[in-house]
């Protein structure tokens, strides 16, 4: 089964609340077998909406990534991001 990429594009509107989200999400993603490949690093916006925070995490499967998102640990962290950011998030299955 191929891995999957969790790709988020974020505009942070409340850094203090978002930091609480990031701390909780870091733990939830690691506990689900995910690892960060890019997180708030340099980027070049070529098309679409510019959002200064871009995150790519790898998971062992699409199912693992989705289970992480829907799980109680990540949802508790996500509560801090709501109202503190504008986000787009997609999970994309890798091709091998």
VEXBAVEX-442680 format. One record per residue (C-alpha): residue in three letters; chain; y, z, x. Coordinates in steps of 0.1 Angstrom, whole numbers, plus 5000, padded with zeros to 4 digits. Each point is the difference from the previous one (the first is absolute). Layout:
BEGIN
ALA; A; Y; Z; X
...
***
This chain:
BEGIN
UNK; A; 5000; 5000; 5000
UNK; A; 5034; 4990; 5016
UNK; A; 5028; 5025; 5005
UNK; A; 5032; 5000; 4981
UNK; A; 5037; 5003; 5007
UNK; A; 5024; 5023; 4981
UNK; A; 5034; 4983; 5003
UNK; A; 5032; 5018; 4988
UNK; A; 5036; 4990; 5001
UNK; A; 5023; 5029; 4993
UNK; A; 5037; 5007; 4996
UNK; A; 5005; 5038; 5004
UNK; A; 5027; 5014; 4978
UNK; A; 4993; 5037; 5006
UNK; A; 4989; 5006; 5036
UNK; A; 4992; 5037; 4995
UNK; A; 4977; 4995; 4970
UNK; A; 4985; 4969; 5016
UNK; A; 4991; 5020; 5031
UNK; A; 4979; 5023; 4978
UNK; A; 4982; 4969; 4987
UNK; A; 4994; 4986; 5035
UNK; A; 4985; 5033; 5012
UNK; A; 4976; 5002; 4971
UNK; A; 4992; 4963; 5000
UNK; A; 4991; 5001; 5037
UNK; A; 4974; 5026; 4993
UNK; A; 4986; 4983; 4969
UNK; A; 4997; 4967; 5017
UNK; A; 4983; 5014; 5031
UNK; A; 4976; 5020; 4977
UNK; A; 4991; 4967; 4983
UNK; A; 4991; 4983; 5032
UNK; A; 5033; 4982; 5004
UNK; A; 5021; 4995; 5031
UNK; A; 5035; 4988; 5004
UNK; A; 5006; 4967; 5018
UNK; A; 5037; 4998; 4995
UNK; A; 5023; 5027; 4985
UNK; A; 5038; 4997; 5000
UNK; A; 5000; 4979; 5032
UNK; A; 5022; 4970; 5009
UNK; A; 4998; 4970; 4977
UNK; A; 5017; 4967; 4992
UNK; A; 5007; 4992; 4963
UNK; A; 4994; 4963; 4994
UNK; A; 4997; 4998; 4962
UNK; A; 5003; 5021; 4969
UNK; A; 5014; 5035; 4996
UNK; A; 5009; 5019; 5031
UNK; A; 4986; 5035; 5001
UNK; A; 5005; 5018; 5032
UNK; A; 4967; 5020; 5000
UNK; A; 4969; 4979; 5003
UNK; A; 4965; 5015; 5003
UNK; A; 4966; 4984; 5006
UNK; A; 4969; 5022; 4999
UNK; A; 4964; 4989; 5005
UNK; A; 4972; 5013; 4979
UNK; A; 4962; 4994; 5003
UNK; A; 5000; 4982; 4966
UNK; A; 5022; 4990; 4971
UNK; A; 4982; 5026; 4979
UNK; A; 5008; 5028; 5025
UNK; A; 5036; 4991; 5001
UNK; A; 5003; 4999; 4962
UNK; A; 4980; 5033; 4997
UNK; A; 5025; 5016; 5024
UNK; A; 5030; 4988; 4979
UNK; A; 4985; 5012; 4968
UNK; A; 4986; 5033; 5014
UNK; A; 5016; 5034; 4994
UNK; A; 5011; 5005; 5036
UNK; A; 5020; 4968; 5003
UNK; A; 5014; 5004; 4964
UNK; A; 5013; 5034; 5009
UNK; A; 5018; 4985; 5030
UNK; A; 5012; 4970; 4979
UNK; A; 5018; 5024; 4976
UNK; A; 5026; 5006; 5028
UNK; A; 5006; 4962; 5004
UNK; A; 5008; 4994; 4964
UNK; A; 5037; 5001; 4996
UNK; A; 5004; 5001; 5038
UNK; A; 4992; 4964; 5007
UNK; A; 4996; 4965; 4987
UNK; A; 4965; 4987; 5010
UNK; A; 4977; 4971; 4998
UNK; A; 4964; 5007; 5009
UNK; A; 4971; 4976; 5001
UNK; A; 4964; 5003; 5014
UNK; A; 4986; 4968; 5015
UNK; A; 4964; 4995; 5009
UNK; A; 4995; 4988; 5036
UNK; A; 4981; 4968; 5007
UNK; A; 4974; 5001; 5028
***
